[in-house]
Amino acid sequence: MNILNLTQHNASIEQVKAGVYTPGPQTSAAIKSLLTFSELPSTDEIHERAEKLYAIVEAESPDAVMVGGAPYLLEVLVPMLRANGYTPLYAFSKRVVTESDGVKTSVFKHLGFVSV
């Protein structure tokens, strides 16, 4: 299964093994830019960004889409994806803490995807 990474984060090794892929550098930069809000967005801007992200999904034509980002953007984007036959997936991970020589390290371990 080809799962487009439509988040601001690099896919983990486990996610890549599950089929998540990141498009080329130019498209990845566009995705990150569209997902990043540094000012209070208008409703029109949210819809415009969702449409641009959807256009990227259409161009990539994946089997599914790993989504993440601002809830107000996802509220517009996710129904758009579903209405056009794309399955939006949310990554599910668990914080795993290890200790070595008295130093605790937290790592998020990908355990699967949630589709709602």
LUMLO-654166 format. One record per residue: residue number from 0; residue in one letter; z negated, y, x of N, C-alpha, C in turn. Coordinates in Angstrom, 3 decimals, padded with zeros to 6 digits, m for minus. Example, Ala and Ser with C-alpha at 12.3 -4.5 7.8 and 13.67 -1.06 7.14 Angstrom:
REM LUMLO-654166
<seq=0, type=A, n_z=m007.800, n_y=m005.690, n_x=013.190, ca_z=m007.800, ca_y=m004.500, ca_x=012.300, c_z=m007.800, c_y=m003.300, c_x=013.200>;
<seq=1, type=S, n_z=m007.080, n_y=m002.250, n_x=012.850, ca_z=m007.140, ca_y=m001.060, ca_x=013.670, c_z=m007.870, c_y=000.030, c_x=012.900>;
//
This chain:
REM LUMLO-654166
<seq=0, type=M, n_z=000.000, n_y=m001.180, n_x=000.849, ca_z=000.000, ca_y=000.000, ca_x=000.000, c_z=000.000, c_y=001.246, c_x=000.896>;
<seq=1, type=N, n_z=000.871, n_y=002.183, n_x=000.610, ca_z=000.931, ca_y=003.463, ca_x=001.322, c_z=000.118, c_y=004.494, c_x=000.548>;
<seq=2, type=I, n_z=m000.934, n_y=004.994, n_x=001.177, ca_z=m001.826, ca_y=005.962, ca_x=000.541, c_z=m001.753, c_y=007.266, c_x=001.335>;
<seq=3, type=L, n_z=m001.218, n_y=008.301, n_x=000.722, ca_z=m001.088, ca_y=009.601, ca_x=001.373, c_z=m002.452, c_y=010.268, c_x=001.518>;
<seq=4, type=N, n_z=m002.763, n_y=010.723, n_x=002.721, ca_z=m003.998, ca_y=011.460, ca_x=002.970, c_z=m003.789, c_y=012.909, c_x=002.531>;
<seq=5, type=L, n_z=m004.340, n_y=013.236, n_x=001.372, ca_z=m004.228, ca_y=014.590, ca_x=000.835, c_z=m005.617, c_y=015.244, c_x=000.878>;
<seq=6, type=T, n_z=m006.215, n_y=015.201, n_x=002.076, ca_z=m007.526, ca_y=015.796, ca_x=002.301, c_z=m007.459, c_y=016.658, c_x=003.558>;
<seq=7, type=Q, n_z=m008.551, n_y=017.352, n_x=003.843, ca_z=m008.628, ca_y=018.189, ca_x=005.036, c_z=m009.082, c_y=017.402, c_x=006.263>;
<seq=8, type=H, n_z=m009.387, n_y=016.133, n_x=006.079, ca_z=m009.982, ca_y=015.330, ca_x=007.140, c_z=m009.018, c_y=014.267, c_x=007.650>;
<seq=9, type=N, n_z=m009.184, n_y=013.898, n_x=008.902, ca_z=m008.414, ca_y=012.791, ca_x=009.445, c_z=m008.911, c_y=011.495, c_x=008.810>;
<seq=10, type=A, n_z=m008.004, n_y=010.589, n_x=008.541, ca_z=m008.382, ca_y=009.296, ca_x=007.989, c_z=m009.162, c_y=008.511, c_x=009.040>;
<seq=11, type=S, n_z=m010.173, n_y=007.781, n_x=008.586, ca_z=m010.950, ca_y=006.943, ca_x=009.498, c_z=m010.126, c_y=005.692, c_x=009.850>;
<seq=12, type=I, n_z=m010.577, n_y=004.980, n_x=010.845, ca_z=m009.902, ca_y=003.738, ca_x=011.241, c_z=m009.857, c_y=002.776, c_x=010.057>;
<seq=13, type=E, n_z=m010.966, n_y=002.672, n_x=009.313, ca_z=m011.015, ca_y=001.775, ca_x=008.158, c_z=m010.023, c_y=002.205, c_x=007.074>;
<seq=14, type=Q, n_z=m009.894, n_y=003.513, n_x=006.876, ca_z=m008.957, ca_y=004.022, ca_x=005.871, c_z=m007.521, c_y=003.741, c_x=006.291>;
<seq=15, type=V, n_z=m007.217, n_y=003.920, n_x=007.555, ca_z=m005.865, ca_y=003.622, ca_x=008.047, c_z=m005.561, c_y=002.147, c_x=007.850>;
<seq=16, type=K, n_z=m006.531, n_y=001.292, n_x=008.149, ca_z=m006.343, ca_y=m000.156, ca_x=007.940, c_z=m006.101, c_y=m000.482, c_x=006.468>;
<seq=17, type=A, n_z=m006.667, n_y=000.350, n_x=005.572, ca_z=m006.489, ca_y=000.143, ca_x=004.133, c_z=m005.170, c_y=000.716, c_x=003.622>;
<seq=18, type=G, n_z=m004.400, n_y=001.388, n_x=004.492, ca_z=m003.098, ca_y=001.902, ca_x=004.087, c_z=m002.955, c_y=003.409, c_x=004.054>;
<seq=19, type=V, n_z=m004.008, n_y=004.141, n_x=004.408, ca_z=m003.933, ca_y=005.608, ca_x=004.399, c_z=m003.082, c_y=006.067, c_x=005.579>;
<seq=20, type=Y, n_z=m002.182, n_y=006.984, n_x=005.289, ca_z=m001.369, ca_y=007.562, ca_x=006.362, c_z=m001.384, c_y=009.075, c_x=006.248>;
<seq=21, type=T, n_z=m001.187, n_y=009.705, n_x=007.394, ca_z=m001.106, ca_y=011.152, ca_x=007.467, c_z=000.333, c_y=011.518, c_x=007.742>;
<seq=22, type=P, n_z=000.898, n_y=012.440, n_x=006.960, ca_z=002.282, ca_y=012.845, ca_x=007.217, c_z=002.398, c_y=013.601, c_x=008.537>;
<seq=23, type=G, n_z=003.592, n_y=013.989, n_x=008.898, ca_z=003.840, ca_y=014.706, ca_x=010.152, c_z=003.026, c_y=015.974, c_x=010.271>;
<seq=24, type=P, n_z=002.985, n_y=016.536, n_x=011.492, ca_z=002.130, ca_y=017.689, ca_x=011.761, c_z=002.379, c_y=018.904, c_x=010.874>;
<seq=25, type=Q, n_z=003.627, n_y=019.191, n_x=010.588, ca_z=003.940, ca_y=020.365, ca_x=009.763, c_z=003.421, c_y=020.177, c_x=008.334>;
<seq=26, type=T, n_z=003.641, n_y=018.996, n_x=007.775, ca_z=003.173, ca_y=018.714, ca_x=006.414, c_z=001.655, c_y=018.664, c_x=006.374>;
<seq=27, type=S, n_z=001.039, n_y=018.060, n_x=007.385, ca_z=m000.426, ca_y=018.001, ca_x=007.450, c_z=m001.023, c_y=019.396, c_x=007.503>;
<seq=28, type=A, n_z=m000.424, n_y=020.273, n_x=008.285, ca_z=m000.906, ca_y=021.655, ca_x=008.372, c_z=m000.782, c_y=022.351, c_x=007.022>;
<seq=29, type=A, n_z=000.306, n_y=022.102, n_x=006.318, ca_z=000.504, ca_y=022.703, ca_x=004.990, c_z=m000.558, c_y=022.196, c_x=004.020>;
<seq=30, type=I, n_z=m000.841, n_y=020.889, n_x=004.069, ca_z=m001.864, ca_y=020.307, ca_x=003.188, c_z=m003.212, c_y=020.967, c_x=003.451>;
<seq=31, type=K, n_z=m003.602, n_y=021.043, n_x=004.712, ca_z=m004.899, ca_y=021.634, ca_x=005.052, c_z=m004.977, c_y=023.098, c_x=004.625>;
<seq=32, type=S, n_z=m003.894, n_y=023.814, n_x=004.797, ca_z=m003.870, ca_y=025.217, ca_x=004.400, c_z=m004.013, c_y=025.362, c_x=002.887>;
<seq=33, type=L, n_z=m003.311, n_y=024.518, n_x=002.143, ca_z=m003.367, ca_y=024.586, ca_x=000.676, c_z=m004.733, c_y=024.171, c_x=000.132>;
<seq=34, type=L, n_z=m005.438, n_y=023.314, n_x=000.864, ca_z=m006.751, ca_y=022.847, ca_x=000.427, c_z=m007.893, c_y=023.773, c_x=000.831>;
<seq=35, type=T, n_z=m007.618, n_y=024.728, n_x=001.715, ca_z=m008.662, ca_y=025.603, ca_x=002.235, c_z=m008.675, c_y=026.929, c_x=001.494>;
<seq=36, type=F, n_z=m009.825, n_y=027.271, n_x=000.947, ca_z=m010.015, ca_y=028.542, ca_x=000.245, c_z=m011.038, c_y=029.366, c_x=001.006>;
<seq=37, type=S, n_z=m010.641, n_y=030.549, n_x=001.471, ca_z=m011.582, ca_y=031.420, ca_x=002.167, c_z=m011.938, c_y=032.647, c_x=001.325>;
<seq=38, type=E, n_z=m011.256, n_y=032.766, n_x=000.201, ca_z=m011.523, ca_y=033.849, ca_x=m000.752, c_z=m011.633, c_y=033.227, c_x=m002.144>;
<seq=39, type=L, n_z=m012.291, n_y=033.920, n_x=m003.026, ca_z=m012.404, ca_y=033.462, ca_x=m004.410, c_z=m011.009, c_y=033.377, c_x=m005.023>;
<seq=40, type=P, n_z=m010.567, n_y=032.179, n_x=m005.443, ca_z=m009.199, ca_y=032.051, ca_x=m005.958, c_z=m009.090, c_y=032.410, c_x=m007.440>;
<seq=41, type=S, n_z=m007.915, n_y=032.873, n_x=m007.798, ca_z=m007.621, ca_y=033.103, ca_x=m009.217, c_z=m007.137, c_y=031.782, c_x=m009.812>;
<seq=42, type=T, n_z=m007.138, n_y=031.723, n_x=m011.122, ca_z=m006.621, ca_y=030.535, ca_x=m011.801, c_z=m005.161, c_y=030.311, c_x=m011.439>;
<seq=43, type=D, n_z=m004.400, n_y=031.383, n_x=m011.358, ca_z=m002.982, ca_y=031.260, ca_x=m010.987, c_z=m002.827, c_y=030.675, c_x=m009.588>;
<seq=44, type=E, n_z=m003.650, n_y=031.133, n_x=m008.645, ca_z=m003.559, ca_y=030.614, ca_x=m007.276, c_z=m003.896, c_y=029.125, c_x=m007.230>;
<seq=45, type=I, n_z=m004.899, n_y=028.719, n_x=m007.980, ca_z=m005.274, ca_y=027.306, ca_x=m008.024, c_z=m004.106, c_y=026.478, c_x=m008.535>;
<seq=46, type=H, n_z=m003.482, n_y=026.922, n_x=m009.601, ca_z=m002.336, ca_y=026.192, ca_x=m010.170, c_z=m001.146, c_y=026.184, c_x=m009.209>;
<seq=47, type=E, n_z=m000.907, n_y=027.296, n_x=m008.542, ca_z=000.196, ca_y=027.362, ca_x=m007.572, c_z=m000.031, c_y=026.393, c_x=m006.419>;
<seq=48, type=R, n_z=m001.246, n_y=026.335, n_x=m005.924, ca_z=m001.542, ca_y=025.421, ca_x=m004.821, c_z=m001.436, c_y=023.965, c_x=m005.264>;
<seq=49, type=A, n_z=m001.911, n_y=023.675, n_x=m006.464, ca_z=m001.799, ca_y=022.312, ca_x=m006.982, c_z=m000.330, c_y=021.900, c_x=m007.091>;
<seq=50, type=E, n_z=000.506, n_y=022.809, n_x=m007.556, ca_z=001.936, ca_y=022.506, ca_x=m007.674, c_z=002.572, c_y=022.283, c_x=m006.301>;
<seq=51, type=K, n_z=002.175, n_y=023.064, n_x=m005.310, ca_z=002.713, ca_y=022.883, ca_x=m003.955, c_z=002.243, c_y=021.559, c_x=m003.356>;
<seq=52, type=L, n_z=000.988, n_y=021.199, n_x=m003.597, ca_z=000.490, ca_y=019.911, ca_x=m003.124, c_z=001.213, c_y=018.767, c_x=m003.826>;
<seq=53, type=Y, n_z=001.442, n_y=018.928, n_x=m005.123, ca_z=002.180, ca_y=017.900, ca_x=m005.850, c_z=003.598, c_y=017.750, c_x=m005.290>;
<seq=54, type=A, n_z=004.230, n_y=018.840, n_x=m004.920, ca_z=005.579, ca_y=018.779, ca_x=m004.337, c_z=005.553, c_y=017.971, c_x=m003.035>;
<seq=55, type=I, n_z=004.494, n_y=018.107, n_x=m002.255, ca_z=004.361, ca_y=017.313, ca_x=m001.031, c_z=004.239, c_y=015.836, c_x=m001.388>;
<seq=56, type=V, n_z=003.444, n_y=015.533, n_x=m002.396, ca_z=003.290, ca_y=014.136, ca_x=m002.836, c_z=004.640, c_y=013.572, c_x=m003.250>;
<seq=57, type=E, n_z=005.383, n_y=014.319, n_x=m004.037, ca_z=006.705, ca_y=013.850, ca_x=m004.473, c_z=007.629, c_y=013.597, c_x=m003.291>;
<seq=58, type=A, n_z=007.610, n_y=014.482, n_x=m002.315, ca_z=008.468, ca_y=014.325, ca_x=m001.142, c_z=008.067, c_y=013.092, c_x=m000.329>;
<seq=59, type=E, n_z=006.780, n_y=012.792, n_x=m000.280, ca_z=006.285, ca_y=011.637, ca_x=000.477, c_z=006.454, c_y=010.334, c_x=m000.305>;
<seq=60, type=S, n_z=006.366, n_y=010.414, n_x=m001.619, ca_z=006.508, ca_y=009.262, ca_x=m002.517, c_z=005.610, c_y=008.075, c_x=m002.149>;
<seq=61, type=P, n_z=004.291, n_y=008.310, n_x=m002.055, ca_z=003.372, ca_y=007.229, ca_x=m001.704, c_z=003.066, c_y=006.340, c_x=m002.909>;
<seq=62, type=D, n_z=002.388, n_y=005.231, n_x=m002.639, ca_z=001.924, ca_y=004.360, ca_x=m003.726, c_z=000.696, c_y=004.967, c_x=m004.406>;
<seq=63, type=A, n_z=m000.130, n_y=005.656, n_x=m003.620, ca_z=m001.349, ca_y=006.279, ca_x=m004.128, c_z=m001.669, c_y=007.481, c_x=m003.237>;
<seq=64, type=V, n_z=m002.656, n_y=008.273, n_x=m003.667, ca_z=m002.991, ca_y=009.500, ca_x=m002.957, c_z=m004.504, c_y=009.585, c_x=m002.775>;
<seq=65, type=M, n_z=m004.963, n_y=009.673, n_x=m001.520, ca_z=m006.381, ca_y=009.900, ca_x=m001.261, c_z=m006.617, c_y=011.401, c_x=m001.388>;
<seq=66, type=V, n_z=m007.428, n_y=011.786, n_x=m002.379, ca_z=m007.653, ca_y=013.200, ca_x=m002.654, c_z=m009.051, c_y=013.629, c_x=m002.230>;
<seq=67, type=G, n_z=m009.165, n_y=014.900, n_x=m001.948, ca_z=m010.445, ca_y=015.496, ca_x=m001.616, c_z=m010.252, c_y=016.999, c_x=m001.540>;
<seq=68, type=G, n_z=m011.328, n_y=017.723, n_x=m001.712, ca_z=m011.229, ca_y=019.172, ca_x=m001.649, c_z=m012.040, c_y=019.821, c_x=m002.745>;
<seq=69, type=A, n_z=m011.748, n_y=021.073, n_x=m002.978, ca_z=m012.492, ca_y=021.862, ca_x=m003.960, c_z=m012.335, c_y=021.249, c_x=m005.357>;
<seq=70, type=P, n_z=m013.449, n_y=021.025, n_x=m006.050, ca_z=m013.368, ca_y=020.428, ca_x=m007.390, c_z=m012.476, c_y=021.208, c_x=m008.353>;
<seq=71, type=Y, n_z=m012.480, n_y=022.539, n_x=m008.246, ca_z=m011.663, ca_y=023.339, ca_x=m009.163, c_z=m010.177, c_y=023.132, c_x=m008.904>;
<seq=72, type=L, n_z=m009.791, n_y=022.791, n_x=m007.689, ca_z=m008.388, ca_y=022.469, ca_x=m007.396, c_z=m008.070, c_y=021.051, c_x=m007.864>;
<seq=73, type=L, n_z=m008.982, n_y=020.122, n_x=m007.597, ca_z=m008.754, ca_y=018.734, ca_x=m008.004, c_z=m008.669, c_y=018.594, c_x=m009.520>;
<seq=74, type=E, n_z=m009.373, n_y=019.460, n_x=m010.232, ca_z=m009.333, ca_y=019.414, ca_x=m011.699, c_z=m007.926, c_y=019.683, c_x=m012.225>;
<seq=75, type=V, n_z=m007.135, n_y=020.420, n_x=m011.480, ca_z=m005.740, ca_y=020.688, ca_x=m011.849, c_z=m004.816, c_y=019.635, c_x=m011.238>;
<seq=76, type=L, n_z=m005.042, n_y=019.300, n_x=m009.975, ca_z=m004.147, ca_y=018.404, ca_x=m009.251, c_z=m004.206, c_y=016.959, c_x=m009.733>;
<seq=77, type=V, n_z=m005.396, n_y=016.422, n_x=m009.941, ca_z=m005.530, ca_y=015.004, ca_x=m010.304, c_z=m004.802, c_y=014.663, c_x=m011.608>;
<seq=78, type=P, n_z=m004.963, n_y=015.441, n_x=m012.683, ca_z=m004.198, ca_y=015.117, ca_x=m013.895, c_z=m002.685, c_y=015.211, c_x=m013.679>;
<seq=79, type=M, n_z=m002.264, n_y=016.130, n_x=m012.826, ca_z=m000.850, ca_y=016.280, ca_x=m012.504, c_z=m000.338, c_y=015.010, c_x=m011.814>;
<seq=80, type=L, n_z=m001.124, n_y=014.488, n_x=m010.889, ca_z=m000.748, ca_y=013.251, ca_x=m010.198, c_z=m000.651, c_y=012.098, c_x=m011.189>;
<seq=81, type=R, n_z=m001.694, n_y=011.931, n_x=m011.993, ca_z=m001.725, ca_y=010.821, ca_x=m012.967, c_z=m000.543, c_y=010.907, c_x=m013.941>;
<seq=82, type=A, n_z=m000.272, n_y=012.099, n_x=m014.440, ca_z=000.792, ca_y=012.287, ca_x=m015.432, c_z=002.156, c_y=011.898, c_x=m014.878>;
<seq=83, type=N, n_z=002.269, n_y=011.897, n_x=m013.550, ca_z=003.553, ca_y=011.590, ca_x=m012.924, c_z=003.554, c_y=010.248, c_x=m012.197>;
<seq=84, type=G, n_z=002.583, n_y=009.400, n_x=m012.532, ca_z=002.586, ca_y=008.027, ca_x=m012.041, c_z=001.924, c_y=007.776, c_x=m010.702>;
<seq=85, type=Y, n_z=001.216, n_y=008.767, n_x=m010.165, ca_z=000.525, ca_y=008.581, ca_x=m008.889, c_z=m000.953, c_y=008.291, c_x=m009.144>;
<seq=86, type=T, n_z=m001.513, n_y=007.374, n_x=m008.383, ca_z=m002.918, ca_y=007.023, ca_x=m008.517, c_z=m003.752, c_y=007.836, c_x=m007.528>;
<seq=87, type=P, n_z=m004.624, n_y=008.717, n_x=m008.037, ca_z=m005.513, ca_y=009.450, ca_x=m007.144, c_z=m006.698, c_y=008.561, c_x=m006.766>;
<seq=88, type=L, n_z=m007.038, n_y=008.530, n_x=m005.490, ca_z=m008.151, ca_y=007.726, ca_x=m004.996, c_z=m009.148, c_y=008.622, c_x=m004.282>;
<seq=89, type=Y, n_z=m010.421, n_y=008.356, n_x=m004.522, ca_z=m011.493, ca_y=009.064, ca_x=m003.834, c_z=m012.116, c_y=008.097, c_x=m002.837>;
<seq=90, type=A, n_z=m012.277, n_y=008.520, n_x=m001.604, ca_z=m012.881, ca_y=007.663, ca_x=m000.587, c_z=m014.369, c_y=007.503, c_x=m000.869>;
<seq=91, type=F, n_z=m014.860, n_y=006.283, n_x=m000.693, ca_z=m016.280, ca_y=006.003, ca_x=m000.822, c_z=m016.789, c_y=005.570, c_x=000.544>;
<seq=92, type=S, n_z=m017.807, n_y=006.267, n_x=001.032, ca_z=m018.361, ca_y=005.922, ca_x=002.341, c_z=m019.882, c_y=005.921, c_x=002.264>;
<seq=93, type=K, n_z=m020.472, n_y=005.269, n_x=003.240, ca_z=m021.923, ca_y=005.185, ca_x=003.319, c_z=m022.351, c_y=005.661, c_x=004.701>;
<seq=94, type=R, n_z=m023.399, n_y=006.441, n_x=004.735, ca_z=m023.944, ca_y=006.905, ca_x=006.015, c_z=m024.700, c_y=005.736, c_x=006.660>;
<seq=95, type=V, n_z=m024.300, n_y=005.400, n_x=007.856, ca_z=m024.953, ca_y=004.339, ca_x=008.614, c_z=m025.600, c_y=004.982, c_x=009.839>;
<seq=96, type=V, n_z=m026.905, n_y=004.788, n_x=009.981, ca_z=m027.639, ca_y=005.372, ca_x=011.096, c_z=m027.958, c_y=004.273, c_x=012.104>;
<seq=97, type=T, n_z=m027.589, n_y=004.523, n_x=013.352, ca_z=m027.925, ca_y=003.602, ca_x=014.432, c_z=m028.816, c_y=004.333, c_x=015.425>;
<seq=98, type=E, n_z=m029.608, n_y=003.542, n_x=016.153, ca_z=m030.482, ca_y=004.146, ca_x=017.156, c_z=m030.293, c_y=003.423, c_x=018.477>;
<seq=99, type=S, n_z=m030.092, n_y=004.209, n_x=019.518, ca_z=m029.929, ca_y=003.660, ca_x=020.858, c_z=m030.696, c_y=004.549, c_x=021.832>;
<seq=100, type=D, n_z=m031.603, n_y=003.948, n_x=022.561, ca_z=m032.424, ca_y=004.698, ca_x=023.528, c_z=m033.132, c_y=005.892, c_x=022.885>;
<seq=101, type=G, n_z=m033.593, n_y=005.704, n_x=021.663, ca_z=m034.322, ca_y=006.754, ca_x=020.963, c_z=m033.460, c_y=007.828, c_x=020.334>;
<seq=102, type=V, n_z=m032.127, n_y=007.708, n_x=020.452, ca_z=m031.215, ca_y=008.696, ca_x=019.891, c_z=m030.588, c_y=008.119, c_x=018.621>;
<seq=103, type=K, n_z=m030.799, n_y=008.817, n_x=017.515, ca_z=m030.209, ca_y=008.378, ca_x=016.244, c_z=m028.829, c_y=009.005, c_x=016.076>;
<seq=104, type=T, n_z=m027.888, n_y=008.195, n_x=015.625, ca_z=m026.526, ca_y=008.653, ca_x=015.380, c_z=m026.129, c_y=008.262, c_x=013.961>;
<seq=105, type=S, n_z=m025.587, n_y=009.217, n_x=013.212, ca_z=m025.102, ca_y=008.942, ca_x=011.852, c_z=m023.589, c_y=008.855, c_x=011.866>;
<seq=106, type=V, n_z=m023.086, n_y=007.831, n_x=011.208, ca_z=m021.650, ca_y=007.635, ca_x=011.076, c_z=m021.371, c_y=007.301, c_x=009.616>;
<seq=107, type=F, n_z=m020.295, n_y=007.855, n_x=009.087, ca_z=m019.900, ca_y=007.505, ca_x=007.730, c_z=m018.935, c_y=006.339, c_x=007.802>;
<seq=108, type=K, n_z=m019.282, n_y=005.241, n_x=007.134, ca_z=m018.456, ca_y=004.037, ca_x=007.140, c_z=m017.714, c_y=003.943, c_x=005.813>;
<seq=109, type=H, n_z=m016.395, n_y=003.894, n_x=005.902, ca_z=m015.561, ca_y=003.782, ca_x=004.711, c_z=m015.752, c_y=002.402, c_x=004.086>;
<seq=110, type=L, n_z=m016.096, n_y=002.351, n_x=002.802, ca_z=m016.311, ca_y=001.080, ca_x=002.128, c_z=m015.260, c_y=000.782, c_x=001.068>;
<seq=111, type=G, n_z=m014.426, n_y=001.750, n_x=000.739, ca_z=m013.393, ca_y=001.503, ca_x=m000.254, c_z=m012.994, c_y=002.785, c_x=m000.962>;
<seq=112, type=F, n_z=m012.254, n_y=002.599, n_x=m002.046, ca_z=m011.769, ca_y=003.738, ca_x=m002.822, c_z=m012.247, c_y=003.641, c_x=m004.252>;
<seq=113, type=V, n_z=m012.429, n_y=004.790, n_x=m004.869, ca_z=m012.788, ca_y=004.868, ca_x=m006.272, c_z=m011.617, c_y=005.499, c_x=m006.998>;
<seq=114, type=S, n_z=m011.198, n_y=004.834, n_x=m008.072, ca_z=m010.138, ca_y=005.374, ca_x=m008.924, c_z=m010.715, c_y=005.540, c_x=m010.319>;
<seq=115, type=V, n_z=m010.741, n_y=006.784, n_x=m010.798, ca_z=m011.310, ca_y=007.038, ca_x=m012.129, c_z=m010.305, c_y=007.718, c_x=m013.030>;
//
